[in-house]
């Protein structure tokens, strides 16, 4: 999937159908000149329904259609004939979609299961025909109920990536390179910050035809929790990852400090993110010899306080198999 086709934030307009009018018809036949009421009810207006679809990975289809209107209910008629209900409109969204009311910014619901359906706007009820209003004192009511109008609403859809492993790190830490090596994904890779502006997904193939999903989250910077550098757009994708892989380059000035800054940004955005399993990976370690790695291990054992870590090199293909094994064990612990 190209970056331009990954859309994770859209606004849409939805409108349900009006209910049909009830009929005020009075029964008439050749030899029945004053029959009783026989007006039928109006049909219900159509709903607009959001439906989870596991085969969708993006909201890109909303680029081309942002207005969704359900059908109106038909009016009732004679002989107690009920009007047909308006046609419901189904809108498929990827799993992990959060639905907000655009005006109030209130979260209405989240779609997390395949086939899950949520009515976003309900169709108006159909009006009752005059047959319902007959009584001993009013045997020929000449009135019926009008149908209720439908609803309309502006909504905001936000997609949070559903992945087994989320790559977390500063810009230019090597996340896209790792994803391109460990999966068949082809993310944009360049030697400047914020090369990745949208999450990239890849399938990691494991032994015995097993696999798991890895997501390359755009780089976090200090202050992201306050929205700096599009921080909120990036951080929300981390919420749905089962395991977090912190990627820090070996040539970083202070690996432990970078890790603490990343943890602090997650903590300030949502403390529950710290409950996820995490692994620290030192990338670009092909530039380190064994003696330097041993010295770094002494410091990391002390500074990371029990957090697991390992050394890899995406370019030199060092530690990639071991990384897959470690992640698989964490996901299936």
Secondary structure as GFF3:
##gff-version 3
##sequence-region A 1 333
A	DSSP	three_ten_helix	3	5	.	.	.	ID=ss1
A	DSSP	beta_strand	9	15	.	.	.	ID=ss2
A	DSSP	beta_strand	48	53	.	.	.	ID=ss3
A	DSSP	three_ten_helix	60	63	.	.	.	ID=ss4
A	DSSP	beta_strand	67	69	.	.	.	ID=ss5
A	DSSP	beta_strand	89	94	.	.	.	ID=ss6
A	DSSP	beta_strand	97	101	.	.	.	ID=ss7
A	DSSP	beta_strand	107	111	.	.	.	ID=ss8
A	DSSP	beta_strand	117	121	.	.	.	ID=ss9
A	DSSP	three_ten_helix	130	133	.	.	.	ID=ss10
A	DSSP	beta_strand	152	159	.	.	.	ID=ss11
A	DSSP	beta_strand	163	168	.	.	.	ID=ss12
A	DSSP	alpha_helix	175	182	.	.	.	ID=ss13
A	DSSP	beta_strand	200	205	.	.	.	ID=ss14
A	DSSP	three_ten_helix	207	209	.	.	.	ID=ss15
A	DSSP	beta_strand	211	216	.	.	.	ID=ss16
A	DSSP	three_ten_helix	224	226	.	.	.	ID=ss17
A	DSSP	alpha_helix	231	235	.	.	.	ID=ss18
A	DSSP	three_ten_helix	236	240	.	.	.	ID=ss19
A	DSSP	beta_strand	241	249	.	.	.	ID=ss20
A	DSSP	alpha_helix	255	269	.	.	.	ID=ss21
A	DSSP	three_ten_helix	271	275	.	.	.	ID=ss22
A	DSSP	beta_strand	277	283	.	.	.	ID=ss23
A	DSSP	three_ten_helix	285	287	.	.	.	ID=ss24
A	DSSP	alpha_helix	290	303	.	.	.	ID=ss25
A	DSSP	beta_strand	309	311	.	.	.	ID=ss26
A	DSSP	alpha_helix	320	331	.	.	.	ID=ss27
###
